[in-house]
Amino acid sequence: MKKAFLYHEKFGSFHYGPEHPMRPVRLQLTYELMDALGLTRLAEADIIEARPAQDREMALFHTAEYIRVLREANTGIIPVEGPVHGLGFGDNPVFTGVFEWSSYCAGASLQAAELVAKGFYDIAFNIAGGLHHAMPNRASGFCYINDAAVAIKYLASLGKRVAYIDIDAHHGDGVEYAFYDSDRVLTISLHESGQWLFPGTGLVTDTGVGDGTGFSVNMPLPPSTCDEVYLRVFNEIVPPFIEAFRPDIIVTQLGVDTFETDPITHLSLTTNSFEKIVSRFLSFKLPWVALGGGGYDLSNVARAWTLAWGIMNGVEVPDEVPRPFIQKNGEIFKSGVMRDPPMPPFRLRPEEIADIDKDIAYLKKEVLPIVRKKG
């Protein structure tokens, strides 16, 4: 199997602001950790320089007006029309290079999709991708250009059947919106319930409209969901829907803000479940476009996506972070380990477990048959 890793040295050079939880430097740290472990020099994998997306490519999902205003914001000054499009303060600050940053994230996801769709690579990984909240005419949830939606629109234009699986703590609302009325794209999102977390969407009963009825799959989870429960939910839902849909390509959003130590979410996962999920994706033996996503603890992001790249390449990553890397990065990697120790399972309340079981049963009884029938 041939693998491609999309990267550009600019990825880590942008800055949302000193108090903002989204820190693009996490991408640089991930690449440097991979490099320290020799994972950028593998025989069956290529490191490919990312390119920016063109306006016409971003327009596969976004409006021309929004792209124009976002380009104006590249100066770091909020355009007059910026607030109308979600650009300004809070979640979506206007910073110097915001358009350039967004175009590189989207361009790398498009490259990944192109390389896989054309058969040049079996797997392509863009850690700068997975910015799944942006809508056609506005920024949302730290996301300015929805690279996943753009890449999937491209794949769909080639006649590909695409399954998008999102394991970020936040509901993949922007990608779901893009394909909510389509039966050519299956979207699956496992996320912390919108009752507790932005964007407040992703009910289990949100299953699509029109031709897309049944092709949006949502599994909301309660705070403190641990490895054991999450893996059970994943294995009950994702493989059966993939088997029923029979996609040509899978696109995954590998957000790691699901981890216990993430500062802005409330799930309780570790690298233990993350590695098993990535291995399960690999076991589908389908062309695979892998994207990054959320993750606001720098160590979690670098360790998890390095472990993911190792799995994609069939390489057993050592348990310890290389000492020179720790010395260079100070307190960020003070634990010194690549993998989290197993955590004792957090016991959810009986009513929470009952709700999870009810939602699984609903998806299997009411939604899966629709996909199986049309698949």
Secondary structure, DSSP 8 states (H G I E B T S, - for coil): --EEEEE-GGGGG----TT-S--THHHHHHHHHHHHTTTTS-TTEEEEE-----HHHHTTTS-HHHHHHHHHGGGSS--TTTGGGT-BSTTSB--TTHHHHHHHHHHHHHHHHHHHHTTS-SEEEETT---TT-BTTB-BTTBSS-HHHHHHHHHHHTT--EEEEE-SSS--HHHHHHTTT-SSEEEEEEEE-TTTSTT----TT---SGGGTT-EEEEEE-TT-BHHHHHHHHHHHHHHHHHHH--SEEEEE---TTBTT-SS---BB-HHHHHHHHHHHHHT-S-EEEE-----SHHHHHHHHHHHHHHHTT----SB--HHHHHHHGGGGTT-BSS----------HHHHHHHHHHHHHIIIIIHHHHHHH-
